[in-house]
Amino acid sequence: MPDHERRAGSTLATLSPAYFAFVMATGIVSIAAELRGLHRLAVLLLWVNVIAYGALCALSLARLARYRDRMLADLTSHQKGAAFLTTVAGTNVLGSQLALVAERPGIAVALWWLGLALWGVLLYAFLTAVTFREPKPDLATGISGVWLLLVVSTESVAVLGATVAPSIAPRGVLFVSLVAHLVGAMLYLLVIGLIFYRWTFFSMGGDQATPPYWINMGALAITTLAGSNLILAAPRWDLLRQLEPFLQGTTILFWAFATWWVPLLVIMGVWRHGVKRVPLRYDPQFWALVFPLVMYSVATTKMIEAIGLPFGSWIPAAFFWIGLGAWTITAVGMAVAERPGSR
């Protein structure tokens, strides 16, 4: 077998399921750019995302066909399985892009149905596997910020559902979105307790303080966005109108807790790279840092709109530009790392 074919086969066999986080990160940067009036940038990133999503879907299907056992082993792993849920979140973020940036609600609806189906299959497959598999890893080894993709994927169903509801059956889709929003919030409570316990009672090496821990904040940010979208949709359904005070209170709660995480996560990054001297080089996991930064920007913008806050507009602006810079640096790192002949 020629060397290039052998390398291609090796890359496909080890393809990280977390690569759909690139679609998540690129999509949310595009949406944030649209909200800030940068329409050309938003459209450019939309096209990048359409191509990336199609390529990743094709690669994932090829991997399933050629390396099914290896892919199933990843899906049922405590360490890697939750990363497959980036597929769900990426599908729904792309749907939100198409609805908000390209004004293509029909395609967005189709992606919502696809995202909902993928959510049901991947989430329950992962949870079933880690519940019944033996032997199980200890908590310090088995859990990481990647587990919060349980929350992110669930809330992404709520976010896109509330966006496309007028194009389908408003009450039915809004009810599914409301349920997904509440389920995602409860999943956050379950998972973050385990993560916080792991942080505070087990040793933490520099190689363990990985970028996916930024999902501690990002999961709350997308939960804030889902709540804000439901508040904005309240005039279309009496039940949501009745629940509006509850949704306003919980949305502010989620945003406040997301904000609380930011300084701690920055400290962790400084400790990892400054104190423990972990080299700062490209890794697909860095997309799990970019997404929360810009999701916080979008969520804050929508919360201000939904609740009518007369202040704080500088916060989403600052996080947008920080997130855009992080996206650019990570994209350059990916291009360099993935070029032919790179090590």
C-alpha positions as CSV (number, residue, x, y, z in Angstrom):
1,M,0.0,0.0,0.0
2,P,1.4,3.5,-0.9
3,D,2.4,5.7,2.0
4,H,-0.2,8.3,1.3
5,E,-3.0,5.7,1.4
6,R,-1.6,4.3,4.6
7,R,-1.6,7.7,6.2
8,A,-5.1,8.5,5.0
9,G,-6.3,5.2,6.4
10,S,-4.6,5.9,9.8
11,T,-6.2,9.4,9.9
12,L,-9.6,8.1,9.2
13,A,-9.3,5.3,11.8
14,T,-8.3,7.8,14.5
15,L,-10.6,10.6,13.5
16,S,-11.6,12.5,16.6
17,P,-15.4,12.7,17.0
18,A,-14.8,16.1,18.6
19,Y,-14.0,17.6,15.2
20,F,-17.7,18.6,14.9
21,A,-16.8,21.2,17.5
22,F,-15.2,23.1,14.6
23,V,-18.7,23.4,13.1
24,M,-20.1,24.5,16.5
25,A,-17.5,27.1,16.9
26,T,-17.6,28.4,13.3
27,G,-21.4,28.5,13.4
28,I,-21.7,30.5,16.6
29,V,-19.0,33.0,15.4
30,S,-21.1,33.4,12.2
31,I,-24.3,34.0,14.2
32,A,-22.6,36.4,16.5
33,A,-21.2,38.3,13.5
34,E,-24.7,38.6,12.1
35,L,-26.0,39.9,15.4
36,R,-23.3,42.6,15.3
37,G,-24.1,43.6,11.7
38,L,-21.1,41.9,10.1
39,H,-23.2,40.2,7.5
40,R,-20.4,39.5,5.0
41,L,-18.3,37.8,7.6
42,A,-21.4,35.8,8.8
43,V,-22.1,34.6,5.2
44,L,-18.4,33.7,4.6
45,L,-18.3,31.6,7.8
46,L,-21.7,30.0,6.8
47,W,-20.1,28.7,3.6
48,V,-17.1,27.5,5.5
49,N,-19.4,25.6,7.8
50,V,-21.5,24.1,5.1
51,I,-18.3,22.6,3.5
52,A,-16.9,21.5,6.8
53,Y,-20.1,19.9,7.9
54,G,-20.5,18.0,4.7
55,A,-16.8,16.8,4.8
56,L,-17.1,15.7,8.4
57,C,-20.3,13.8,7.7
58,A,-18.7,12.0,4.8
59,L,-15.6,11.2,6.9
60,S,-17.7,9.9,9.7
61,L,-19.7,7.7,7.4
62,A,-16.5,6.4,5.8
63,R,-15.1,5.7,9.3
64,L,-18.3,3.8,10.3
65,A,-18.1,1.7,7.1
66,R,-14.3,0.9,7.4
67,Y,-13.6,1.0,11.1
68,R,-16.9,0.3,12.7
69,D,-15.5,-1.6,15.7
70,R,-13.1,1.3,16.5
71,M,-15.8,3.9,16.2
72,L,-18.1,1.9,18.4
73,A,-15.3,1.5,21.0
74,D,-15.0,5.3,21.0
75,L,-18.7,5.9,21.4
76,T,-18.9,3.5,24.4
77,S,-15.9,5.0,26.1
78,H,-16.1,7.2,29.2
79,Q,-13.4,9.4,27.9
80,K,-14.4,9.8,24.2
81,G,-18.1,8.8,23.9
82,A,-19.6,12.2,24.9
83,A,-17.6,13.9,22.1
84,F,-19.9,12.3,19.5
85,L,-22.6,14.7,20.7
86,T,-20.7,17.5,19.0
87,T,-22.4,16.0,15.9
88,V,-25.8,16.9,17.4
89,A,-24.8,20.4,18.5
90,G,-23.0,21.1,15.2
91,T,-26.1,20.0,13.2
92,N,-28.3,22.4,15.2
93,V,-25.9,25.3,15.2
94,L,-25.6,25.0,11.4
95,G,-29.4,25.0,11.3
96,S,-29.5,28.2,13.3
97,Q,-27.0,29.7,10.9
98,L,-29.2,28.9,7.9
99,A,-32.2,30.3,9.6
100,L,-30.7,33.5,10.9
101,V,-27.9,34.3,8.4
102,A,-29.2,32.8,5.1
103,E,-32.9,33.0,5.9
104,R,-33.4,29.4,4.8
105,P,-36.0,28.1,7.4
106,G,-36.9,25.0,5.3
107,I,-33.4,23.6,5.5
108,A,-33.1,24.7,9.1
109,V,-36.3,22.6,9.9
110,A,-34.8,19.6,8.2
111,L,-31.6,20.0,10.3
112,W,-33.6,20.3,13.5
113,W,-35.3,17.0,12.8
114,L,-31.9,15.4,12.0
115,G,-30.4,16.9,15.1
116,L,-33.3,15.6,17.2
117,A,-32.9,12.1,15.8
118,L,-29.1,12.1,16.3
119,W,-29.6,13.4,19.9
120,G,-31.9,10.4,20.7
121,V,-29.5,7.8,19.2
122,L,-26.1,9.2,20.4
123,L,-27.1,10.4,23.9
124,Y,-28.8,7.2,24.9
125,A,-26.2,5.0,23.2
126,F,-23.5,6.7,25.2
127,L,-25.3,6.7,28.5
128,T,-26.4,3.0,28.1
129,A,-22.8,2.0,27.3
130,V,-21.2,3.8,30.3
131,T,-23.9,2.5,32.6
132,F,-23.5,-1.2,31.8
133,R,-19.9,-1.5,30.6
134,E,-17.3,-3.3,32.7
135,P,-14.7,-2.5,33.9
136,K,-15.3,1.2,34.6
137,P,-12.6,3.8,35.1
138,D,-12.3,5.8,38.3
139,L,-13.9,9.3,38.4
140,A,-10.7,11.2,37.9
141,T,-9.9,9.3,34.7
142,G,-13.4,8.8,33.4
143,I,-15.0,12.3,33.5
144,S,-14.0,15.6,31.9
145,G,-15.6,18.7,30.6
146,V,-16.6,16.7,27.4
147,W,-19.4,15.2,29.5
148,L,-21.2,18.5,29.5
149,L,-21.8,18.0,25.8
150,L,-24.8,16.1,27.1
151,V,-26.1,19.5,28.1
152,V,-24.9,21.4,25.0
153,S,-26.5,18.9,22.6
154,T,-29.8,18.9,24.5
155,E,-30.0,22.7,24.7
156,S,-29.0,23.0,21.0
157,V,-32.3,21.2,20.2
158,A,-34.2,23.8,22.3
159,V,-32.3,26.7,20.6
160,L,-33.0,25.7,17.0
161,G,-36.5,24.4,17.9
162,A,-37.6,27.8,19.2
163,T,-36.1,29.5,16.1
164,V,-37.8,27.3,13.5
165,A,-41.1,26.8,15.4
166,P,-43.1,29.3,13.3
167,S,-42.2,27.3,10.2
168,I,-43.7,24.0,11.5
169,A,-46.3,23.5,14.2
170,P,-45.5,26.3,16.7
171,R,-47.0,24.8,19.8
172,G,-45.6,21.3,19.3
173,V,-42.1,22.3,18.5
174,L,-42.1,24.9,21.3
175,F,-43.1,22.2,23.7
176,V,-40.3,20.0,22.6
177,S,-37.9,23.0,22.9
178,L,-39.2,23.7,26.4
179,V,-38.8,20.1,27.5
180,A,-35.2,20.0,26.0
181,H,-34.4,23.2,27.8
182,L,-35.5,21.9,31.1
183,V,-33.9,18.5,30.6
184,G,-30.6,20.2,29.6
185,A,-30.7,22.3,32.8
186,M,-31.2,19.1,35.0
187,L,-28.4,17.3,33.1
188,Y,-26.1,20.2,33.9
189,L,-26.8,19.8,37.6
190,L,-26.0,16.1,37.5
191,V,-22.7,16.4,35.5
192,I,-21.3,19.6,37.0
193,G,-21.5,18.1,40.5
194,L,-19.3,15.2,39.4
195,I,-16.9,17.6,37.6
196,F,-16.6,20.0,40.6
197,Y,-16.0,17.0,42.9
198,R,-13.3,15.7,40.5
199,W,-11.7,19.2,40.5
200,T,-11.6,19.6,44.3
201,F,-10.8,16.2,45.6
202,F,-8.6,14.5,43.0
203,S,-5.1,15.6,41.8
204,M,-5.1,17.7,38.7
205,G,-2.1,17.6,36.4
206,G,-1.4,20.1,33.7
207,D,-2.3,17.6,31.0
208,Q,-5.7,17.0,32.6
209,A,-6.7,20.7,32.8
210,T,-7.9,20.5,29.1
211,P,-9.8,23.1,27.0
212,P,-13.1,21.2,27.1
213,Y,-13.5,22.3,30.7
214,W,-14.5,25.6,29.1
215,I,-17.8,23.8,28.4
216,N,-18.4,24.3,32.2
217,M,-19.3,27.8,31.1
218,G,-20.4,27.1,27.5
219,A,-23.1,24.7,28.6
220,L,-24.6,27.4,30.8
221,A,-24.3,30.0,28.0
222,I,-26.3,27.9,25.5
223,T,-28.8,27.2,28.3
224,T,-29.2,30.9,28.7
225,L,-29.7,31.3,25.0
226,A,-32.3,28.6,24.9
227,G,-34.2,30.3,27.8
228,S,-34.0,33.7,26.0
229,N,-35.3,32.2,22.8
230,L,-38.3,30.7,24.7
231,I,-39.0,34.0,26.4
232,L,-39.0,35.8,23.0
233,A,-41.3,33.1,21.7
234,A,-43.8,33.5,24.6
235,P,-46.3,35.7,22.6
236,R,-46.9,32.7,20.3
237,W,-48.1,30.3,23.0
238,D,-50.1,30.8,26.2
239,L,-48.1,28.3,28.2
240,L,-44.9,30.0,27.6
241,R,-46.5,33.3,28.5
242,Q,-47.5,31.9,31.8
243,L,-44.1,30.5,32.4
244,E,-42.3,33.7,31.4
245,P,-41.5,34.9,35.0
246,F,-40.0,31.4,35.7
247,L,-38.0,31.4,32.5
248,Q,-36.7,35.0,33.1
249,G,-35.5,34.0,36.6
250,T,-33.8,30.8,35.5
251,T,-32.2,32.5,32.5
252,I,-30.6,35.1,34.6
253,L,-29.4,32.4,37.0
254,F,-27.8,30.4,34.2
255,W,-26.1,33.5,32.8
256,A,-24.9,34.5,36.3
257,F,-23.3,31.1,36.9
258,A,-21.8,31.1,33.4
259,T,-20.2,34.5,34.2
260,W,-18.9,33.1,37.5
261,W,-17.0,30.4,35.7
262,V,-15.0,32.7,33.4
263,P,-12.3,33.9,35.9
264,L,-11.7,30.4,37.2
265,L,-11.3,29.0,33.7
266,V,-8.9,31.8,32.8
267,I,-6.9,30.9,36.0
268,M,-6.8,27.3,35.0
269,G,-5.5,28.2,31.5
270,V,-2.7,30.3,33.1
271,W,-1.8,27.5,35.5
272,R,-1.8,24.9,32.8
273,H,0.5,26.8,30.3
274,G,2.3,29.2,32.6
275,V,2.9,27.2,35.7
276,K,2.9,23.6,34.4
277,R,4.5,24.6,31.1
278,V,2.1,22.5,29.0
279,P,3.1,23.5,25.4
280,L,0.5,25.6,23.6
281,R,0.0,23.7,20.4
282,Y,-3.0,23.0,18.2
283,D,-5.4,20.3,19.4
284,P,-9.0,19.6,18.2
285,Q,-10.1,20.2,21.8
286,F,-9.4,23.9,21.4
287,W,-12.6,24.3,19.5
288,A,-14.3,23.4,22.7
289,L,-12.8,26.6,24.1
290,V,-13.8,28.9,21.2
291,F,-17.4,27.8,21.2
292,P,-18.1,28.8,24.8
293,L,-16.5,32.2,24.4
294,V,-18.7,33.2,21.5
295,M,-21.8,31.4,22.8
296,Y,-21.5,33.6,25.9
297,S,-21.6,36.7,23.6
298,V,-24.7,35.5,21.7
299,A,-26.4,34.3,24.8
300,T,-25.8,37.7,26.6
301,T,-27.1,39.6,23.5
302,K,-30.3,37.5,23.4
303,M,-30.8,37.7,27.2
304,I,-30.6,41.5,27.1
305,E,-33.2,41.5,24.3
306,A,-35.5,39.0,26.0
307,I,-35.5,40.5,29.4
308,G,-35.1,44.1,28.4
309,L,-31.9,44.9,30.3
310,P,-30.8,48.5,29.7
311,F,-27.1,47.9,30.2
312,G,-24.4,45.4,29.6
313,S,-24.1,45.6,25.8
314,W,-20.3,46.0,26.0
315,I,-20.1,42.4,27.4
316,P,-21.2,40.5,24.2
317,A,-19.1,42.9,22.1
318,A,-16.0,42.1,24.1
319,F,-16.5,38.4,24.1
320,F,-17.3,38.4,20.3
321,W,-13.9,40.0,19.5
322,I,-12.1,37.7,21.9
323,G,-13.8,34.7,20.5
324,L,-13.2,35.8,16.9
325,G,-9.5,36.1,17.7
326,A,-9.5,32.7,19.3
327,W,-11.3,31.2,16.3
328,T,-8.7,32.7,13.9
329,I,-5.7,31.5,15.9
330,T,-7.2,28.0,16.3
331,A,-8.1,27.8,12.6
332,V,-4.5,28.8,11.6
333,G,-3.2,26.1,14.1
334,M,-5.5,23.5,12.5
335,A,-4.4,24.4,9.0
336,V,-0.7,24.1,9.9
337,A,-1.2,20.9,11.9
338,E,-3.3,19.2,9.2
339,R,-1.1,20.1,6.2
340,P,0.5,17.2,4.4
341,G,3.9,16.2,6.0
342,S,3.2,18.0,9.3
343,R,4.1,16.2,12.5
